[in-house]
Amino acid sequence: MPIAIRVTGAPAGGADTDGTEICHGIAFPDPDGVVHHADPLLHRRCGLVATSAGAAGRSVRHRTTVSLLDYLVGGDGDPDTNAGGFRGRSERRCRARAARRGVLCRGWHRSGLAGHGLCHLDAHAARYRSTDTTRGDVMRILIIGAGGFVGRHLLARLIGGDDTVIAAGRNPDRLRRLFPDVPVLACDMAHDNAADWYPRLNGIDTVINLAGLIRDRDGGFDAVHAEGAKALFDACLAAGVRRVIQLSALGADDTGISRYHQSKKAADDHLAALDPTGHRMDWAILRPSLIIGRGGASTEMFAALAATPLPLRLGPGKWRVQPIHVDDVIEMILGLLHRAKPFARRLNLVGPAPMTTDEVTLTLRRWLGLDPAPFIAVPAAFLTLGAVLGDRFGLGPASRDSLTMLKAGNVGDDGPMRDVMGRPAHALPVALARHPAMPADRWRARLLPLAMPLRLLLAAIWIWTGIVSLGLYPVADSYALLAPLGLTGLSAGMALYTGAALDLALGLALLCRWRPMVVGAMQLALMAGYTILISLYLPDLWLHPFGAITKNLAVAGATLAMMAMEAENG
């Protein structure tokens, strides 16, 4: 299939490329993207050496390829005498020279001309682009933060396509389970520097940075959003990556008041300053408002508010946001991946019109298939408490930063996004209707608000049991209960206080959300042990009117439910 070539730079034998268009013409690449023959008019316009029509086919093919490549990397235009300085060079030096000239080498072969090596021209090199943006040229794409909400949706769209996709994240085992057919790369944005990233970027055409945190714990915003992203972008430029797409946030500008916004802005500004015009490495900074879609934290928060018998009002209900569905975000990213023209710009990703938080909640309630109902206002003090608990225990989307961002509003102009996409984003009700809610969505929405209360209530039971055993319940009566087990004197004291300490420790661990799956399993084992001993030595307690032992069954069931919720919440 013929494609258009745009050649930029200085004439052959001159200075390095400067971005000025010298000429354009038609080329005929093979399936690997190698140009075997170019329009002779292209050669004449560029001042390149063109072989005669009577030359051997093999020679014509390689002479044409060499002269085109030679021009792009700044040789003297004579494939017979210079070949762009490639004669006798190693593949590594060849690639390095091409990278310095802004040409991306995808592969390597040996030509028939004196045996010197040639870099394949890549259809996505900055100086060699197809004007047909629907062609779907093959690229190597690295997605960082691929295990996150947007990353999972993006991978699902790219799998099975022509592009080679590599998923990167801090939990590679989880990525392999989710996407067993996708190559996985382990990375840690909080600790990796440019030197760590550089070898990973070898042969990568496009980097998409989707890494992000919901809440700032131990300086995570600065480490991941700012410093980690800066190191990645530095390595991208040094490694010759041609395109970087950075997922930022609406409000990551001079008006940003939260630490989340400020950390994102620091990375955005650094990326833009590396190559302001996108001449060596083009870039796009995407700044979405709330992203709505199955599996998203914001979606789960509003769905949880909507799924209660009477929907809960977030604050005054009038905070303004401009939500965009994840499908539209993915469409924007896919369009940028194969966009022919170089670009360097920031784009707001927002829905077609602002909405209040009440409108978002009602839209999610209709999507879940629930009947309309009046709102119940959540007092501001409860919102603040929920945000503090969310930060402290790391559960759910609530955080002080997210609350601050909602209060400040999150709206923007969608004009530039319309220009790039060719259409506005879908209105939220329309976008949600394309993905009807399933019973699992309603289950998730109803259970999510119960996850933290359930864990805290179970923790309270174990803590209170430990405190009571330490002396609030008469010690003599406790010893009397232990006597049928053959425990008296010192052994009874050791058993009583060891059990009390163990109950306290497990309760406090659950309260602090320390490995809840492990703690839950230990609690189940301990309850099973208590129940077996009581059944053997104190069977009459099964008949106690207060159900002291039968209630263990309910607590065990609640513990299993808590473990299932915690496993899903990570």
Secondary structure, 3 states (H helix, E strand, C coil): CCEEEEEECCCCCCCCCCCCEEEEEEEEECCCCCEEEECHHHHHHHCCCCCCCCCCHHHHHHHHHHHHHHHHHCCCCCCCCCHHHCCCCCHHHHHHHHHHCCCCEEEEEECCCCCCEEEEECCEECCEECCCCCCCCCCEEEEECCCCHHHHHHHHHHCCCCCEEEEEECCHHHHHHHCCCCCEEECCCCCCCHHHHHHHCCCCCEEEECCCCCCCCCCHHHHHHHHHHHHHHHHHHHHCCCEEEEECCCCCCCCCCCHHHHHHHHHHHHHHHHCCCCCCCEEEEEEECCEECCCCHHHHHHHHHHHCCCCEECCCCCCEECCEEHHHHHHHHHHHHCCCCCCEEEEEECCCCCEEHHHHHHHHHHHCCCCCCCCEECCHHHHHHHHHHHHHHCCCCCCHHHHHHHHHCECCCCHHHHHHHCCCCCCHHHHHHCCCCCHHHHHHHHHHHHHHHHHHHHHHHHHHHHHHHHHHCCHHHHHHHHHHHCCCHHHHHHHHHHHHHHHHHHHHHHHCCCCHHHHHHHHHHHHHHHHHHHHHHCHHHHHCCCCCCCHHHHHHHHHHHHHHHHHHHC
